[in-house]
Amino acid sequence: MSKTKSVGFGGREIWVYDASLSLVLAEVIRDVETMPEEDRPAWWPAIEEDLRIQAVISDFYLDLDLGLDAAQREELARLLDAAADRVSARGVFTAEEASAWVVLRDLTVIFRGDEPEDTAPAAELAQALAAMIRGTLSEAPPRTWWYYGPPGGRTTIEMRADAPEDLPN
């Protein structure tokens, strides 16, 4: 299983660290689950299962369109902004916390390693996903993709030398 995952929206692509994405999506799911049912987004039932799968399985591409209209995607972006705040406020996330946080059936939040992880990279990822949905995410340097969420924070991944010039970044 890879530690990276591709995420796209509107012709843009980024790479993300799977453990950070797992934490961010788990926060979004928990946020909606704690809302009174009448306050939950009307579109939530249509995407909930997909987000749960995306949170616990690294091998699937995540298209942030999710079949939502523009207003619904903005609502999702606000949920990601709120998740960024909560993830940032945590400061650290531990293997014990991850293993106790069931997201889908018996699958838990992804965690790599044994040592507590700084949550700042995951918070930055949540902000980037919201910006991607809004079309405000900055362009990666030429011939690279953004890589959000790894320990240490955002970096880039170089495109292969034989990659076409017009690949989205």
C-alpha positions in Angstrom: 0.0 0.0 0.0 1.3 3.4 -1.0 1.7 6.3 1.5 0.6 8.8 -1.2 -2.7 9.3 -2.9 -3.7 11.5 -5.9 -6.5 14.1 -5.4 -8.0 16.1 -8.2 -10.6 18.7 -9.0 -11.4 20.8 -12.0 -8.4 19.6 -14.0 -5.9 20.2 -11.1 -4.0 17.4 -9.4 -2.1 17.2 -6.1 -0.5 14.3 -4.2 -1.3 13.8 -0.5 0.1 11.8 2.4 -2.5 9.2 3.1 -2.3 9.4 6.9 -3.0 13.2 6.9 -5.9 12.8 4.5 -7.3 10.0 6.7 -7.2 12.3 9.7 -8.8 15.3 7.8 -11.6 13.2 6.3 -12.3 11.5 9.7 -12.6 15.0 11.2 -15.1 16.0 8.5 -17.1 12.9 9.0 -17.1 13.3 12.8 -18.2 17.0 12.4 -21.2 16.0 10.3 -22.0 13.0 12.5 -22.2 15.3 15.6 -24.6 17.7 13.9 -28.3 17.3 14.6 -29.7 15.3 11.7 -31.8 18.2 10.4 -28.7 20.4 10.2 -26.6 18.0 8.2 -26.0 18.9 4.5 -28.8 17.4 2.3 -26.1 16.0 0.0 -24.2 14.2 2.8 -25.9 10.7 2.4 -24.8 10.7 -1.3 -21.1 11.1 -0.5 -20.6 9.8 3.1 -19.7 6.2 2.2 -17.2 7.4 -0.5 -15.5 9.8 2.0 -15.3 7.0 4.6 -13.7 4.7 2.0 -11.3 7.4 0.9 -10.4 8.0 4.6 -9.3 4.4 5.1 -8.0 3.1 1.8 -5.0 4.8 0.2 -5.2 3.2 -3.2 -8.2 5.1 -4.7 -8.0 8.4 -6.5 -10.1 11.1 -4.8 -12.0 13.4 -7.1 -13.3 16.3 -5.0 -16.1 17.0 -7.4 -18.0 14.1 -5.7 -21.0 14.8 -7.9 -21.8 18.0 -6.0 -22.9 21.3 -7.4 -21.0 24.5 -6.7 -22.9 25.5 -3.6 -22.6 22.0 -2.2 -18.8 22.0 -2.9 -18.5 25.3 -1.1 -20.3 23.7 1.9 -17.8 20.9 1.8 -14.9 23.4 1.6 -16.3 25.1 4.8 -16.3 21.6 6.5 -12.7 21.2 5.4 -11.8 24.7 6.8 -13.4 23.7 10.1 -11.5 20.4 10.1 -8.3 22.3 9.5 -8.9 24.3 12.6 -9.7 21.2 14.7 -6.7 19.3 13.4 -4.4 22.2 14.0 -5.7 22.6 17.5 -4.8 19.0 18.3 -1.1 19.7 18.0 -0.2 16.0 17.8 -2.0 12.8 16.8 -1.0 9.4 18.1 -1.1 5.8 17.0 -3.4 5.1 19.9 -5.9 7.8 18.9 -5.8 6.5 15.3 -6.4 2.9 16.2 -9.4 3.8 18.4 -11.0 6.0 15.7 -13.2 3.7 13.6 -14.2 5.3 10.3 -15.6 2.4 8.2 -16.7 -0.9 9.6 -13.6 -2.0 11.5 -11.2 0.2 9.7 -9.6 3.1 11.5 -7.8 6.3 10.8 -4.5 5.6 8.9 -1.4 6.2 11.0 2.2 5.6 9.9 4.9 4.8 12.5 4.8 4.7 16.3 5.7 8.2 17.4 3.1 11.0 17.8 2.8 13.1 14.6 2.6 16.9 14.4 -0.9 17.8 13.0 0.2 21.0 11.2 0.8 19.2 7.9 -2.7 17.6 8.0 -4.2 21.0 8.8 -2.4 22.5 5.8 -3.7 19.7 3.7 -7.3 20.4 4.7 -6.8 24.1 3.8 -5.3 23.1 0.4 -8.3 20.8 -0.3 -10.7 23.7 0.5 -8.6 26.0 -1.7 -8.6 23.4 -4.5 -12.4 23.2 -4.4 -12.6 27.1 -4.5 -10.1 27.3 -7.4 -7.7 29.3 -5.2 -4.9 26.8 -4.7 -1.6 28.2 -6.0 0.1 26.5 -8.9 3.0 24.1 -8.1 6.4 25.0 -9.5 6.9 24.0 -13.2 7.2 20.2 -13.8 6.1 19.4 -10.2 3.0 18.5 -8.3 2.2 19.7 -4.8 2.6 17.1 -2.1 0.5 18.0 1.0 0.4 16.4 4.4 3.8 14.6 4.8 5.7 15.0 8.0 7.4 18.3 7.8 4.7 19.9 5.6 4.1 20.6 2.0 6.7 19.8 -0.6 6.7 19.0 -4.3 7.0 15.8 -6.3 8.9 16.1 -9.6 7.3 14.9 -12.8 9.1 12.2 -14.7 11.3 13.6 -17.5 9.2 11.8 -20.1 5.9 13.2 -18.7 3.9 15.3 -21.2 4.3 19.1 -20.8 0.5 19.6 -20.4 -0.1 17.4 -17.4 -2.2 19.2 -14.8 -0.4 20.3 -11.6 
